[in-house]
Amino acid sequence: MHFRKYKNTTEIVFSKKERKLISEKGKVIINYKDGRHFVNQLAMIVAEIHLHYKNNDSKFEKTLSYGDEEVRLK
């Protein structure tokens, strides 16, 4: 798995083997070592969103998340 970052989006790209495992198991299992790298990548994405996206949307900083929101995948 790796991340491809673009101006307004980030793709999480899975290898063929990873896609097969996800298809078979219906979930992703990440050990602690790899989890740390995964979380660090996500933190970088969140930081970039907070630094850059808020300039394009004045309502962005007022938007709250409560943990039960559905994430729309594209």
N, CA, C and O atoms as a printed pandas DataFrame, in Angstrom:
     atom_number atom_name residue_name chain_id  residue_number  x_coord  y_coord  z_coord
0              1         N          MET        A               1    0.851   -1.155    0.000
1              2        CA          MET        A               1    0.000    0.000    0.000
2              3         C          MET        A               1    0.905    1.229    0.000
3              4         O          MET        A               1    1.928    1.276    0.684
4              5         N          HIS        A               2    0.500    2.206   -0.779
5              6        CA          HIS        A               2    1.210    3.472   -0.747
6              7         C          HIS        A               2    0.228    4.604   -1.033
7              8         O          HIS        A               2   -0.894    4.372   -1.483
8              9         N          PHE        A               3    0.663    5.810   -0.768
9             10        CA          PHE        A               3   -0.174    6.987   -0.917
10            11         C          PHE        A               3    0.282    7.789   -2.128
11            12         O          PHE        A               3    1.479    7.982   -2.345
12            13         N          ARG        A               4   -0.680    8.251   -2.910
13            14        CA          ARG        A               4   -0.410    9.186   -4.010
14            15         C          ARG        A               4   -1.124   10.476   -3.662
15            16         O          ARG        A               4   -2.349   10.514   -3.542
16            17         N          LYS        A               5   -0.348   11.522   -3.504
17            18        CA          LYS        A               5   -0.920   12.814   -3.104
18            19         C          LYS        A               5   -1.040   13.726   -4.307
19            20         O          LYS        A               5   -0.115   13.848   -5.111
20            21         N          TYR        A               6   -2.187   14.360   -4.419
21            22        CA          TYR        A               6   -2.460   15.336   -5.464
22            23         C          TYR        A               6   -2.854   16.648   -4.801
23            24         O          TYR        A               6   -2.812   16.752   -3.576
24            25         N          LYS        A               7   -3.229   17.632   -5.570
25            26        CA          LYS        A               7   -3.539   18.949   -5.021
26            27         C          LYS        A               7   -4.685   18.883   -4.008
27            28         O          LYS        A               7   -4.552   19.413   -2.904
28            29         N          ASN        A               8   -5.793   18.251   -4.354
29            30        CA          ASN        A               8   -6.952   18.238   -3.467
30            31         C          ASN        A               8   -7.395   16.844   -3.039
31            32         O          ASN        A               8   -8.442   16.704   -2.405
32            33         N          THR        A               9   -6.630   15.817   -3.366
33            34        CA          THR        A               9   -7.007   14.456   -3.004
34            35         C          THR        A               9   -5.761   13.629   -2.688
35            36         O          THR        A               9   -4.640   13.997   -3.041
36            37         N          THR        A              10   -5.988   12.520   -2.022
37            38        CA          THR        A              10   -4.945   11.532   -1.791
38            39         C          THR        A              10   -5.516   10.167   -2.111
39            40         O          THR        A              10   -6.623    9.836   -1.688
40            41         N          GLU        A              11   -4.775    9.386   -2.847
41            42        CA          GLU        A              11   -5.189    8.017   -3.151
42            43         C          GLU        A              11   -4.404    7.061   -2.273
43            44         O          GLU        A              11   -3.195    7.219   -2.100
44            45         N          ILE        A              12   -5.095    6.060   -1.713
45            46        CA          ILE        A              12   -4.423    4.957   -1.044
46            47         C          ILE        A              12   -4.449    3.825   -2.058
47            48         O          ILE        A              12   -5.513    3.298   -2.384
48            49         N          VAL        A              13   -3.274    3.452   -2.557
49            50        CA          VAL        A              13   -3.168    2.487   -3.642
50            51         C          VAL        A              13   -2.724    1.142   -3.063
51            52         O          VAL        A              13   -1.720    1.055   -2.357
52            53         N          PHE        A              14   -3.493    0.098   -3.376
53            54        CA          PHE        A              14   -3.214   -1.246   -2.880
54            55         C          PHE        A              14   -2.641   -2.105   -4.004
55            56         O          PHE        A              14   -3.031   -1.965   -5.163
56            57         N          SER        A              15   -1.721   -2.985   -3.656
57            58        CA          SER        A              15   -1.164   -3.925   -4.628
58            59         C          SER        A              15   -2.220   -4.982   -4.958
59            60         O          SER        A              15   -3.253   -5.065   -4.294
60            61         N          LYS        A              16   -1.954   -5.781   -5.981
61            62        CA          LYS        A              16   -2.890   -6.858   -6.336
62            63         C          LYS        A              16   -3.070   -7.831   -5.177
63            64         O          LYS        A              16   -4.183   -8.278   -4.902
64            65         N          LYS        A              17   -1.972   -8.156   -4.499
65            66        CA          LYS        A              17   -2.036   -9.074   -3.356
66            67         C          LYS        A              17   -2.889   -8.477   -2.233
67            68         O          LYS        A              17   -3.709   -9.172   -1.632
68            69         N          GLU        A              18   -2.691   -7.193   -1.957
69            70        CA          GLU        A              18   -3.476   -6.528   -0.908
70            71         C          GLU        A              18   -4.956   -6.480   -1.270
71            72         O          GLU        A              18   -5.813   -6.700   -0.414
72            73         N          ARG        A              19   -5.262   -6.192   -2.541
73            74        CA          ARG        A              19   -6.672   -6.172   -2.977
74            75         C          ARG        A              19   -7.305   -7.549   -2.818
75            76         O          ARG        A              19   -8.470   -7.656   -2.435
76            77         N          LYS        A              20   -6.553   -8.592   -3.107
77            78        CA          LYS        A              20   -7.067   -9.952   -2.951
78            79         C          LYS        A              20   -7.381  -10.239   -1.485
79            80         O          LYS        A              20   -8.436  -10.787   -1.166
80            81         N          LEU        A              21   -6.456   -9.866   -0.593
81            82        CA          LEU        A              21   -6.681  -10.072    0.839
82            83         C          LEU        A              21   -7.901   -9.298    1.338
83            84         O          LEU        A              21   -8.699   -9.827    2.112
84            85         N          ILE        A              22   -8.046   -8.051    0.899
85            86        CA          ILE        A              22   -9.201   -7.241    1.295
86            87         C          ILE        A              22  -10.483   -7.871    0.782
87            88         O          ILE        A              22  -11.484   -7.927    1.496
88            89         N          SER        A              23  -10.451   -8.349   -0.463
89            90        CA          SER        A              23  -11.623   -8.987   -1.055
90            91         C          SER        A              23  -12.016  -10.244   -0.290
91            92         O          SER        A              23  -13.200  -10.481   -0.051
92            93         N          GLU        A              24  -11.033  -11.045    0.093
93            94        CA          GLU        A              24  -11.301  -12.300    0.797
94            95         C          GLU        A              24  -11.730  -12.075    2.242
95            96         O          GLU        A              24  -12.663  -12.720    2.722
96            97         N          LYS        A              25  -11.052  -11.159    2.939
97            98        CA          LYS        A              25  -11.297  -10.971    4.365
98            99         C          LYS        A              25  -12.295   -9.859    4.670
99           100         O          LYS        A              25  -12.918   -9.846    5.732
100          101         N          GLY        A              26  -12.444   -8.916    3.720
101          102        CA          GLY        A              26  -13.367   -7.807    3.931
102          103         C          GLY        A              26  -12.859   -6.771    4.924
103          104         O          GLY        A              26  -13.632   -5.947    5.412
104          105         N          LYS        A              27  -11.573   -6.809    5.224
105          106        CA          LYS        A              27  -11.006   -5.840    6.156
106          107         C          LYS        A              27   -9.506   -5.739    5.929
107          108         O          LYS        A              27   -8.916   -6.528    5.192
108          109         N          VAL        A              28   -8.905   -4.750    6.579
109          110        CA          VAL        A              28   -7.463   -4.540    6.521
110          111         C          VAL        A              28   -6.925   -4.722    7.931
111          112         O          VAL        A              28   -7.436   -4.123    8.877
112          113         N          ILE        A              29   -5.904   -5.540    8.071
113          114        CA          ILE        A              29   -5.259   -5.758    9.361
114          115         C          ILE        A              29   -3.854   -5.180    9.268
115          116         O          ILE        A              29   -3.080   -5.560    8.389
116          117         N          ILE        A              30   -3.522   -4.258   10.176
117          118        CA          ILE        A              30   -2.228   -3.591   10.145
118          119         C          ILE        A              30   -1.534   -3.835   11.481
119          120         O          ILE        A              30   -2.105   -3.552   12.534
120          121         N          ASN        A              31   -0.297   -4.361   11.447
121          122        CA          ASN        A              31    0.445   -4.566   12.697
122          123         C          ASN        A              31    0.928   -3.218   13.233
123          124         O          ASN        A              31    0.807   -2.196   12.557
124          125         N          TYR        A              32    1.472   -3.223   14.441
125          126        CA          TYR        A              32    1.852   -1.971   15.091
126          127         C          TYR        A              32    2.914   -1.198   14.328
127          128         O          TYR        A              32    2.813    0.021   14.189
128          129         N          LYS        A              33    3.930   -1.891   13.831
129          130        CA          LYS        A              33    4.999   -1.202   13.102
130          131         C          LYS        A              33    4.450   -0.533   11.845
131          132         O          LYS        A              33    4.683    0.654   11.618
132          133         N          ASP        A              34    3.720   -1.294   11.029
133          134        CA          ASP        A              34    3.147   -0.720    9.816
134          135         C          ASP        A              34    2.048    0.286   10.151
135          136         O          ASP        A              34    1.841    1.257    9.423
136          137         N          GLY        A              35    1.357    0.048   11.242
137          138        CA          GLY        A              35    0.317    0.980   11.684
138          139         C          GLY        A              35    0.876    2.348   11.990
139          140         O          GLY        A              35    0.244    3.370   11.724
140          141         N          ARG        A              36    2.067    2.357   12.551
141          142        CA          ARG        A              36    2.704    3.642   12.849
142          143         C          ARG        A              36    2.965    4.431   11.572
143          144         O          ARG        A              36    2.700    5.632   11.520
144          145         N          HIS        A              37    3.476    3.770   10.552
145          146        CA          HIS        A              37    3.723    4.443    9.272
146          147         C          HIS        A              37    2.402    4.897    8.637
147          148         O          HIS        A              37    2.317    5.992    8.081
148          149         N          PHE        A              38    1.387    4.052    8.725
149          150        CA          PHE        A              38    0.077    4.385    8.159
150          151         C          PHE        A              38   -0.498    5.622    8.847
151          152         O          PHE        A              38   -0.972    6.545    8.183
152          153         N          VAL        A              39   -0.455    5.636   10.167
153          154        CA          VAL        A              39   -0.982    6.778   10.930
154          155         C          VAL        A              39   -0.175    8.040   10.635
155          156         O          VAL        A              39   -0.750    9.124   10.524
156          157         N          ASN        A              40    1.137    7.919   10.507
157          158        CA          ASN        A              40    1.954    9.089   10.179
158          159         C          ASN        A              40    1.566    9.663    8.822
159          160         O          ASN        A              40    1.489   10.881    8.663
160          161         N          GLN        A              41    1.321    8.795    7.845
161          162        CA          GLN        A              41    0.886    9.269    6.527
162          163         C          GLN        A              41   -0.465    9.984    6.622
163          164         O          GLN        A              41   -0.655   11.047    6.030
164          165         N          LEU        A              42   -1.399    9.393    7.370
165          166        CA          LEU        A              42   -2.708   10.023    7.543
166          167         C          LEU        A              42   -2.584   11.367    8.255
167          168         O          LEU        A              42   -3.276   12.322    7.902
168          169         N          ALA        A              43   -1.708   11.445    9.253
169          170        CA          ALA        A              43   -1.504   12.707    9.974
170          171         C          ALA        A              43   -0.968   13.782    9.033
171          172         O          ALA        A              43   -1.372   14.942    9.124
172          173         N          MET        A              44   -0.065   13.407    8.133
173          174        CA          MET        A              44    0.452   14.365    7.159
174          175         C          MET        A              44   -0.655   14.854    6.239
175          176         O          MET        A              44   -0.707   16.035    5.895
176          177         N          ILE        A              45   -1.541   13.947    5.840
177          178        CA          ILE        A              45   -2.664   14.325    4.976
178          179         C          ILE        A              45   -3.581   15.301    5.707
179          180         O          ILE        A              45   -4.001   16.310    5.141
180          181         N          VAL        A              46   -3.887   14.996    6.962
181          182        CA          VAL        A              46   -4.752   15.876    7.760
182          183         C          VAL        A              46   -4.107   17.242    7.931
183          184         O          VAL        A              46   -4.786   18.262    7.818
184          185         N          ALA        A              47   -2.812   17.277    8.201
185          186        CA          ALA        A              47   -2.113   18.554    8.355
186          187         C          ALA        A              47   -2.193   19.376    7.070
187          188         O          ALA        A              47   -2.430   20.583    7.118
188          189         N          GLU        A              48   -1.996   18.729    5.929
189          190        CA          GLU        A              48   -2.081   19.437    4.652
190          191         C          GLU        A              48   -3.483   19.981    4.414
191          192         O          GLU        A              48   -3.644   21.087    3.898
192          193         N          ILE        A              49   -4.493   19.209    4.788
193          194        CA          ILE        A              49   -5.876   19.667    4.641
194          195         C          ILE        A              49   -6.081   20.930    5.478
195          196         O          ILE        A              49   -6.639   21.915    4.997
196          197         N          HIS        A              50   -5.630   20.896    6.724
197          198        CA          HIS        A              50   -5.822   22.045    7.604
198          199         C          HIS        A              50   -5.038   23.263    7.144
199          200         O          HIS        A              50   -5.476   24.395    7.346
200          201         N          LEU        A              51   -3.897   23.044    6.535
201          202        CA          LEU        A              51   -3.089   24.167    6.067
202          203         C          LEU        A              51   -3.591   24.771    4.767
203          204         O          LEU        A              51   -3.549   25.987    4.583
204          205         N          HIS        A              52   -4.069   23.915    3.862
205          206        CA          HIS        A              52   -4.373   24.387    2.514
206          207         C          HIS        A              52   -5.864   24.465    2.185
207          208         O          HIS        A              52   -6.298   25.428    1.553
208          209         N          TYR        A              53   -6.640   23.495    2.592
209          210        CA          TYR        A              53   -8.037   23.445    2.164
210          211         C          TYR        A              53   -8.853   24.558    2.774
211          212         O          TYR        A              53   -9.768   25.075    2.133
212          213         N          LYS        A              54   -8.538   24.944    4.011
213          214        CA          LYS        A              54   -9.323   25.983    4.674
214          215         C          LYS        A              54   -9.265   27.305    3.904
215          216         O          LYS        A              54  -10.179   28.122    4.015
216          217         N          ASN        A              55   -8.213   27.523    3.135
217          218        CA          ASN        A              55   -8.119   28.748    2.337
218          219         C          ASN        A              55   -9.133   28.772    1.202
219          220         O          ASN        A              55   -9.492   29.846    0.718
220          221         N          ASN        A              56   -9.600   27.604    0.771
221          222        CA          ASN        A              56  -10.547   27.515   -0.333
222          223         C          ASN        A              56  -12.001   27.429    0.128
223          224         O          ASN        A              56  -12.913   27.575   -0.685
224          225         N          ASP        A              57  -12.229   27.194    1.422
225          226        CA          ASP        A              57  -13.588   27.008    1.927
226          227         C          ASP        A              57  -13.688   27.640    3.306
227          228         O          ASP        A              57  -13.171   27.091    4.279
228          229         N          SER        A              58  -14.344   28.781    3.397
229          230        CA          SER        A              58  -14.410   29.513    4.660
230          231         C          SER        A              58  -15.176   28.758    5.743
231          232         O          SER        A              58  -14.962   29.012    6.929
232          233         N          LYS        A              59  -16.060   27.838    5.367
233          234        CA          LYS        A              59  -16.838   27.072    6.340
234          235         C          LYS        A              59  -16.059   25.876    6.891
235          236         O          LYS        A              59  -16.488   25.252    7.862
236          237         N          PHE        A              60  -14.926   25.558    6.282
237          238        CA          PHE        A              60  -14.178   24.351    6.636
238          239         C          PHE        A              60  -13.781   24.307    8.106
239          240         O          PHE        A              60  -13.949   23.280    8.763
240          241         N          GLU        A              61  -13.256   25.412    8.627
241          242        CA          GLU        A              61  -12.784   25.411   10.017
242          243         C          GLU        A              61  -13.915   25.260   11.017
243          244         O          GLU        A              61  -13.678   24.849   12.153
244          245         N          LYS        A              62  -15.135   25.583   10.622
245          246        CA          LYS        A              62  -16.289   25.481   11.521
246          247         C          LYS        A              62  -16.943   24.103   11.474
247          248         O          LYS        A              62  -17.845   23.816   12.261
248          249         N          THR        A              63  -16.491   23.250   10.556
249          250        CA          THR        A              63  -17.052   21.916   10.411
250          251         C          THR        A              63  -16.532   21.016   11.529
251          252         O          THR        A              63  -15.324   20.921   11.745
252          253         N          LEU        A              64  -17.448   20.357   12.238
253          254        CA          LEU        A              64  -17.069   19.461   13.328
254          255         C          LEU        A              64  -17.298   18.018   12.936
255          256         O          LEU        A              64  -18.216   17.711   12.176
256          257         N          SER        A              65  -16.464   17.133   13.454
257          258        CA          SER        A              65  -16.620   15.696   13.258
258          259         C          SER        A              65  -16.821   15.052   14.621
259          260         O          SER        A              65  -16.171   15.424   15.598
260          261         N          TYR        A              66  -17.721   14.094   14.677
261          262        CA          TYR        A              66  -18.031   13.428   15.939
262          263         C          TYR        A              66  -17.627   11.958   15.958
263          264         O          TYR        A              66  -17.853   11.270   16.953
264          265         N          GLY        A              67  -17.031   11.466   14.871
265          266        CA          GLY        A              67  -16.536   10.102   14.838
266          267         C          GLY        A              67  -17.475    9.095   14.215
267          268         O          GLY        A              67  -17.074    7.959   13.963
268          269         N          ASP        A              68  -18.726    9.480   13.955
269          270        CA          ASP        A              68  -19.661    8.528   13.358
270          271         C          ASP        A              68  -20.067    8.939   11.939
271          272         O          ASP        A              68  -21.005    8.382   11.368
272          273         N          GLU        A              69  -19.351    9.920   11.377
273          274        CA          GLU        A              69  -19.665   10.369   10.021
274          275         C          GLU        A              69  -19.221    9.323    9.004
275          276         O          GLU        A              69  -18.193    8.666    9.169
276          277         N          GLU        A              70  -20.011    9.189    7.963
277          278        CA          GLU        A              70  -19.645    8.280    6.882
278          279         C          GLU        A              70  -18.643    8.989    5.978
279          280         O          GLU        A              70  -18.829   10.151    5.617
280          281         N          VAL        A              71  -17.582    8.280    5.621
281          282        CA          VAL        A              71  -16.586    8.815    4.711
282          283         C          VAL        A              71  -16.968    8.372    3.314
283          284         O          VAL        A              71  -17.071    7.177    3.040
284          285         N          ARG        A              72  -17.179    9.340    2.427
285          286        CA          ARG        A              72  -17.559    9.006    1.051
286          287         C          ARG        A              72  -16.299    8.742    0.234
287          288         O          ARG        A              72  -15.454    9.623    0.072
288          289         N          LEU        A              73  -16.186    7.544   -0.269
289          290        CA          LEU        A              73  -15.041    7.172   -1.101
290          291         C          LEU        A              73  -15.366    7.414   -2.561
291          292         O          LEU        A              73  -16.518    7.291   -2.975
292          293         N          LYS        A              74  -14.365    7.753   -3.332
293          294        CA          LYS        A              74  -14.559    8.007   -4.765
294          295         C          LYS        A              74  -13.887    6.926   -5.565
295          296         O          LYS        A              74  -13.931    6.951   -6.795
